[in-house]
Amino acid sequence: MIKKNNLKNLIVPIFALFLALLVSALIMLLSGYNPITAYAVIFKGALGSKTGICNSLVQATPLIFTGLAFMVAKKATLINLGVEGQLYVGALVGALVGTVDFHVPFIIHILLVMISGMIAGGLAGLFIGWLKVRFGSNEVITTMMTNFIIINFTSYLVTYPLKAEGPTAQSERMLPTALLPKLFAKTQLTWGIIIVVVIAILIKIFIDKTKMGYEIKAVGHNKRAAQTAGIKVGHVILFSMFLSGAIAGLGGAVQVMSVNRRFIAGFSADYGFGGISVAALANDSALGIIISGFIFGLLRNGAKYLNMTSRIPTEFVSVVQALVVLFVAAPLMIEKILNIFKKKKEIK
Amino acid sequence: MIRTIEMKNIIKQFPLVRAVDNVSFMIKAGEIHSLLGENGAGKTCLMKILYGMLNSEKGTIKINGKVVQIKNPKMAIDLGIGMVHQHFMLTPVMTITENIIVNNEPLYKKGLFVDYTRARKQVQELIDKYNFNIDANAYVKDLSVGEQQRVEILKAIYRGAKILILDEPTAVLTPQEVGELFTIMRQLKEAGTGIVIITHKLKETLEIADCISVLRDGKMIRHRETLENLNEKILAEMMVGREVELNIRADESNMGEPYFFVNNCNLKNDGRDILTDINFEIRKGEILGIAGIEGNGQTELIEILTGLRKATSIKIMKGEIEIKGQSSDFLRAKIGHIPEDRLDRGLIAQMTIEENFILGYHNLSQYVKHGFLNLKNSKENTLKAIRAYKIKTPNEKEVVSSLSGGNQQKVVVARVVSQNPDVLIVAQPTRGVDVGAMEYIHKQILKLKKEHKTILLISADLEEVYDLSDRIAVIYNGKINYILDKNKTNQLELGLLMTGGTLND
């Protein structure tokens, strides 16, 4: 019974992915492009070489972070659309801590950047949780609104008070001790990908095995039963929003430590919202998010090659992503389609 | 016009169980046919097949001897079959008329627009014809549960139902409303409607039914038996397949000193008095029952006594210790709680039996160490409980929502009892569970009494309160005016007090 369920959990997203690729191919065909060429370019670019794979992993890293962040909040039925903003907060604070010379070994400096990014993002999430517990405000609205404030405020900071020399709105370059070591020379791939995989495993253990993870699930499924069981629902909401924000903030810190090496205004390529798609495709499983994050990272990376080698607009990658989410969000439809196949087999 | 409906050799197979196993069943116009069986015996499943909500693997359905295909509820309705579900399917913010005409709206001549005047007239005529005693223009949200049920019945009749299936219609009703429902059922019967009533309340069956059929484990044990020579005990044994002790009585001896005290409990809400000056004490080894019609403050009292709600004033003592704080403090003080609605406060339906078994006790050292759950212990204890309570499930990892109501309730009872509470607040312990589970749960409560536990029993089922309790407090309008010794009162007198009557002595 359990095994059967697991299988079903796998089949739906895989099928949704294929369906999305198929429908996107149809759209390309109707627009007068050759979908086979397009997919060949995307997959060859993203997977065909060591550099390609490395770049796909670079793209995947922040998406896995934001996917995990979104998922943790969702376990407590909180829709944290503020992942994007919390990512910015973590990135900014991390980048600033990275510019300070503490005269410590690089490992310590790296940890300081990571922890400060986590705490900053966590506090941003905690604020949303506090608004909800104290005033009953809907977190969907408060996170959307605070995103605007955070993103614009960080832009202001690096445009005026914290601006580094030069034409662009960005903060000072981080010290070399604050940067994550590269896994391979001449690529942007760093320890970041290892960190995010470790975090995913830790989160899985946290949710499955710890008392707090249990309480988060209980509150997520039935607040009244949780309250009856003596669980302090308000505390659980605060904690899960803090944790969600902290993971997003860590994602921001790791991004500046790996790729940007400083805080650049508006640096996020919609990683926060991309994380929602990643979590959706993974059906909110921590380990699944690693894989779905890689798939989305691959598509994003492949899109760059599409731009370089063909006339096909890169926006088609967004179409694929959007369709994946659409199909994943409609599991009943997928099941119906699969049932049709099953019935046909039975008739034969 | 339907004279008879025959279901022949129906088989319904689910992945793990055969819910309906080669069952034949017949209903005639103008009769009330009671379909009995334990939870999970296949009653609802069989009726859902008749109503087209489920499709059977095998078998035929004949109306007046002619074979018909019923693939969905629409086809069933067109054939004159109506079903009222346990959970109502009404839109609260719309009027009775709007709810009833939905999908059958009378239109202006050839027009697109709904003729509400005609609709209201039609609905009101039906209401008057059967003395339903409701207003066609009233909003559903303003109706009582019993009235909402009448709207559901009316909806089926409006659509032309000649055969009406009622799925546990009395489970949600007060005794008065049950009486009103039975009047309506008799009127419909007079008018030639055939009624199937799914129930596991035996007393009601004996009162209303013309004939009975009994399902057990998906098989038809008895079909169309008349009520002569039947009584509750025989019916219960047919359903369960073994001897059943129905009215398990409390043994009054063996009580200790007073142990649980509630003093001066008041609750005001928006200036209204919900509870007024409630005082009582319960001794060790005593069961104090609270009888009353639902909505007289019982829910609030339970919530206060389990730390879920703050009273305006109260003093609770357990022995020498004062109890106050939140629900976690009450649980820590060994005050166990069996909530009145298991799926609302008692269980988390989407989580597994094992996860539910530790709910509320997951802070104890047996289940948690350094913040990590002790999954070995929780699994072991859950398996023990599944065996001891005969909870029907393939394994401990099954989600609770897949269990039948009786088995769900057993999970709640097993969880609380296994923690050996000193005081037990038990609310509606057997609501919506079958006779087998009911017998088991009653025995557990009495076993706790024998172990000198202090028990408060709140139930809308007067018979249950009367049978199990040593003393009975009657709650009416948020006040307890009478606390009577069981031996010095009877159910008739209690029924009178529950509706606001007084004792003149």
Boltz contact constraints between the chains, C-beta under 6 A:
constraints:
  - contact:
      token1: [A, 2]
      token2: [B, 397]
      max_distance: 6.0
  - contact:
      token1: [A, 209]
      token2: [B, 372]
      max_distance: 6.0
  - contact:
      token1: [A, 209]
      token2: [B, 373]
      max_distance: 6.0
  - contact:
      token1: [A, 210]
      token2: [B, 371]
      max_distance: 6.0
  - contact:
      token1: [A, 210]
      token2: [B, 372]
      max_distance: 6.0
  - contact:
      token1: [A, 211]
      token2: [B, 362]
      max_distance: 6.0
  - contact:
      token1: [A, 211]
      token2: [B, 368]
      max_distance: 6.0
  - contact:
      token1: [A, 211]
      token2: [B, 371]
      max_distance: 6.0
  - contact:
      token1: [A, 211]
      token2: [B, 373]
      max_distance: 6.0
  - contact:
      token1: [A, 214]
      token2: [B, 373]
      max_distance: 6.0
  - contact:
      token1: [A, 218]
      token2: [B, 348]
      max_distance: 6.0
  - contact:
      token1: [A, 221]
      token2: [B, 348]
      max_distance: 6.0
  - contact:
      token1: [A, 221]
      token2: [B, 350]
      max_distance: 6.0
  - contact:
      token1: [A, 222]
      token2: [B, 348]
      max_distance: 6.0
  - contact:
      token1: [A, 224]
      token2: [B, 344]
      max_distance: 6.0
  - contact:
      token1: [A, 224]
      token2: [B, 345]
      max_distance: 6.0
  - contact:
      token1: [A, 225]
      token2: [B, 345]
      max_distance: 6.0
  - contact:
      token1: [A, 225]
      token2: [B, 348]
      max_distance: 6.0
  - contact:
      token1: [A, 228]
      token2: [B, 339]
      max_distance: 6.0
  - contact:
      token1: [A, 228]
      token2: [B, 345]
      max_distance: 6.0
  - contact:
      token1: [A, 229]
      token2: [B, 359]
      max_distance: 6.0
  - contact:
      token1: [A, 229]
      token2: [B, 360]
      max_distance: 6.0
  - contact:
      token1: [A, 230]
      token2: [B, 327]
      max_distance: 6.0
  - contact:
      token1: [A, 230]
      token2: [B, 328]
      max_distance: 6.0
  - contact:
      token1: [A, 230]
      token2: [B, 331]
      max_distance: 6.0
  - contact:
      token1: [A, 230]
      token2: [B, 360]
      max_distance: 6.0
